[in-house]
């Protein structure tokens, strides 16, 4: 049975702890053992402890996976719009098994739903890693500062 990305279970209580003092080997060992070097687990319970470099590499990979799922979403959605080649019982029946949005769901509808769920998983992972690395807050603060400063500028273009 699958788990919803935003519902209970998916990454609930999972913490990404960034520790710049860790080397790649120590971080991997800490993540595998569920604890950090020197004893104890990640702050707040279950989680992963890794170096900033390892977290940045993991974020890059997660963003790549999310982009792949984003592309798949439109293709999977297009499959759910197929129409039968002819208006006759066999073609209509087969098409119904592919694109039925009701119950039982057609195979292309089920596939689209799976791709949507996988995209949501990858998106949540990216957000959690960005938060652990402090990327989200820094970009939000920078955007706020840019908006404030844009009103104060005079002269120039536009």
C-alpha positions as CSV (number, residue, x, y, z in Angstrom):
1,X,0.0,0.0,0.0
2,X,1.3,3.5,-0.8
3,X,1.7,6.4,1.5
4,X,0.5,9.9,0.6
5,X,3.3,12.5,0.4
6,X,1.7,15.1,2.5
7,X,-0.1,12.8,4.9
8,X,1.2,11.2,8.0
9,X,4.1,9.0,7.5
10,X,6.1,10.6,4.7
11,X,9.1,12.1,6.3
12,X,7.3,12.8,9.5
13,X,9.8,13.3,12.3
14,X,12.7,12.8,9.9
15,X,15.4,15.3,10.4
16,X,18.3,16.2,8.2
17,X,21.2,17.3,10.5
18,X,24.0,19.2,8.7
19,X,27.3,19.0,10.6
20,X,30.2,20.7,8.9
21,X,32.7,19.0,11.2
22,X,31.8,15.6,9.7
23,X,33.8,14.2,6.9
24,X,32.0,12.2,4.2
25,X,32.9,8.9,5.8
26,X,31.9,9.9,9.3
27,X,28.6,11.3,8.0
28,X,27.8,8.1,6.1
29,X,28.6,6.0,9.2
30,X,26.4,8.3,11.3
31,X,23.5,8.1,8.8
32,X,23.8,4.3,8.7
33,X,23.9,3.8,12.4
34,X,21.2,6.4,13.1
35,X,23.5,8.5,15.3
36,X,26.1,11.1,15.2
37,X,29.8,10.6,16.0
38,X,30.3,10.9,19.6
39,X,26.9,9.2,20.5
40,X,23.3,10.2,20.4
41,X,20.9,10.4,17.4
42,X,19.9,13.3,15.3
43,X,18.2,16.2,17.1
44,X,14.5,15.5,17.4
45,X,14.6,11.8,16.8
46,X,15.1,9.9,13.6
47,X,17.1,11.4,10.8
48,X,20.2,11.7,8.9
49,X,23.5,13.4,9.9
50,X,25.7,14.5,7.0
51,X,28.2,17.0,6.0
52,X,27.2,20.1,4.1
53,X,28.9,18.8,0.9
54,X,27.0,15.5,1.1
55,X,23.7,17.3,1.7
56,X,24.4,19.6,-1.3
57,X,25.1,16.6,-3.5
58,X,22.0,14.9,-2.3
59,X,20.0,18.0,-3.0
60,X,21.3,18.2,-6.5
61,X,20.3,14.6,-7.1
62,X,16.9,15.1,-5.6
63,X,16.3,18.2,-7.8
64,X,17.2,16.1,-10.8
65,X,14.8,13.4,-9.9
66,X,12.1,16.0,-9.2
67,X,12.7,17.5,-12.7
68,X,12.4,14.0,-14.3
69,X,9.0,13.4,-12.5
70,X,7.9,16.9,-13.5
71,X,8.4,16.0,-17.2
72,X,6.7,12.6,-16.7
73,X,3.6,14.4,-15.2
74,X,2.6,16.0,-18.5
75,X,3.2,12.8,-20.5
76,X,1.3,10.7,-18.0
77,X,-1.6,13.2,-18.1
78,X,-1.7,13.1,-21.9
79,X,-2.2,9.3,-21.8
80,X,-5.4,9.7,-19.8
81,X,-6.9,11.7,-22.7
82,X,-6.7,8.9,-25.3
83,X,-9.8,8.2,-27.3
84,X,-10.8,5.0,-29.0
85,X,-9.8,4.7,-32.7
86,X,-13.4,3.7,-33.7
87,X,-16.8,4.1,-32.1
88,X,-17.5,0.3,-31.7
89,X,-17.8,-1.9,-28.6
90,X,-14.3,-3.5,-28.6
91,X,-12.4,-0.2,-29.0
92,X,-14.6,1.6,-26.5
93,X,-14.2,-1.2,-23.9
94,X,-10.4,-1.3,-24.3
95,X,-10.1,2.4,-24.1
96,X,-12.3,2.5,-21.0
97,X,-9.8,0.1,-19.3
98,X,-7.0,2.5,-20.1
99,X,-8.5,5.9,-19.2
100,X,-11.4,5.3,-16.8
101,X,-11.3,8.0,-14.1
102,X,-14.0,6.2,-12.0
103,X,-13.8,2.8,-10.3
104,X,-12.0,0.7,-11.2
105,X,-9.4,3.2,-12.4
106,X,-7.9,2.7,-15.8
107,X,-4.2,1.7,-16.0
108,X,-3.2,5.1,-17.5
109,X,-5.0,7.0,-14.7
110,X,-3.4,4.8,-12.1
111,X,0.0,5.4,-13.7
112,X,-0.6,9.2,-13.7
113,X,-1.6,9.1,-10.0
114,X,1.7,7.2,-9.3
115,X,3.8,9.7,-11.1
116,X,2.0,12.6,-9.2
117,X,2.8,10.8,-5.9
118,X,6.4,10.3,-6.8
119,X,6.8,13.9,-7.8
120,X,5.3,15.0,-4.5
121,X,7.8,12.7,-2.6
122,X,10.7,14.2,-4.5
123,X,9.4,17.7,-4.1
124,X,9.1,17.2,-0.3
125,X,12.6,15.8,-0.1
126,X,14.0,18.8,-1.9
127,X,12.2,21.2,0.4
128,X,13.5,19.4,3.5
129,X,17.0,19.3,2.2
130,X,16.9,23.0,1.3
131,X,15.6,23.8,4.8
132,X,18.3,21.8,6.4
133,X,20.9,23.7,4.3
134,X,19.3,27.0,5.1
135,X,18.7,27.7,1.4
136,X,15.0,28.4,1.6
137,X,15.3,31.0,4.3
138,X,18.3,32.7,2.7
139,X,16.5,33.0,-0.7
140,X,13.3,34.3,1.0
141,X,15.3,36.9,2.9
142,X,17.1,37.9,-0.2
143,X,13.9,38.2,-2.2
144,X,12.4,40.4,0.6
145,X,15.4,42.7,0.6
146,X,15.4,43.0,-3.2
147,X,11.7,44.0,-3.1
148,X,12.4,46.7,-0.5
149,X,15.4,48.0,-2.3
150,X,13.7,48.1,-5.7
151,X,11.3,50.8,-4.4
152,X,14.3,52.9,-3.2
153,X,16.2,53.0,-6.4
154,X,16.0,56.0,-8.6
155,X,17.0,56.6,-12.2
156,X,18.2,53.8,-14.5
157,X,16.0,51.7,-16.8
158,X,12.6,50.4,-16.0
